Amino acid sequence: MNARPFPDDLVRIQRAWTATYQALAACHPDDNTVLRRRLQRLSVRLFWHPHLVSRPAARPALRATADTHAAGSRAAG
């Protein structure tokens, strides 16, 4: 049995997407265009990732896994 339900690159993409979304929500008008473009690119990478193309229902679990990884790295740092 695989201990990791998602590939590391997919979790990193999801974490980057969440961080970018939060930065965009913080409303920094100077960075809006850059952040929106980054969010769009990350969204495309998530949508077309081979691991999720055939398993769209796994997206909520991916977000939860990425949040868990982010919380663990914040606690360790």
C-alpha positions in Angstrom: 0.0 0.0 0.0 1.3 3.5 -0.9 1.8 5.7 2.2 1.6 8.8 0.1 -1.7 9.2 -1.8 -0.4 12.0 -4.0 2.9 12.5 -5.8 5.2 15.1 -4.2 5.1 17.4 -7.2 1.3 17.5 -7.1 1.3 18.4 -3.4 3.9 21.2 -4.1 1.8 22.6 -6.9 -1.3 22.6 -4.7 0.7 24.3 -1.9 1.9 27.0 -4.4 -1.7 27.5 -5.6 -3.0 28.0 -2.1 -0.1 30.4 -1.2 -0.8 32.4 -4.5 -4.5 32.5 -3.8 -3.9 33.8 -0.3 -1.5 36.4 -1.6 -4.0 37.5 -4.2 -6.7 37.7 -1.5 -4.5 40.0 0.6 -5.1 42.6 -2.0 -1.7 43.9 -3.1 -2.7 46.0 -6.2 0.9 46.1 -7.5 1.1 42.4 -7.7 -2.4 41.5 -8.9 -1.5 40.8 -12.6 1.5 38.7 -11.7 -0.5 36.7 -9.0 -3.5 36.2 -11.3 -1.2 34.8 -14.1 0.6 32.6 -11.6 -2.7 31.3 -10.2 -3.9 30.5 -13.8 -0.8 28.6 -14.6 -0.9 26.6 -11.4 -4.6 25.9 -12.0 -3.9 24.5 -15.4 -1.1 22.3 -14.0 -3.4 21.0 -11.3 -6.3 20.3 -13.7 -4.1 18.4 -16.2 -1.8 16.6 -13.8 -1.8 12.9 -14.8 -2.6 11.8 -11.3 -5.9 13.9 -11.2 -7.1 13.7 -14.7 -8.7 10.3 -14.1 -9.6 11.1 -10.5 -11.2 14.5 -10.2 -13.0 13.5 -7.0 -9.5 13.3 -5.3 -9.1 17.1 -5.4 -10.5 17.8 -2.0 -8.2 15.2 -0.5 -5.3 16.8 -2.3 -6.1 20.2 -0.7 -6.3 18.6 2.7 -3.0 16.8 2.1 -1.3 20.0 1.0 -2.7 21.9 4.0 -1.4 19.1 6.3 2.1 19.3 4.7 2.1 23.1 5.0 1.1 23.0 8.7 3.9 20.4 9.3 6.5 22.5 7.6 5.4 25.6 9.5 5.7 23.7 12.8 9.1 22.3 11.9 10.4 25.8 10.8 
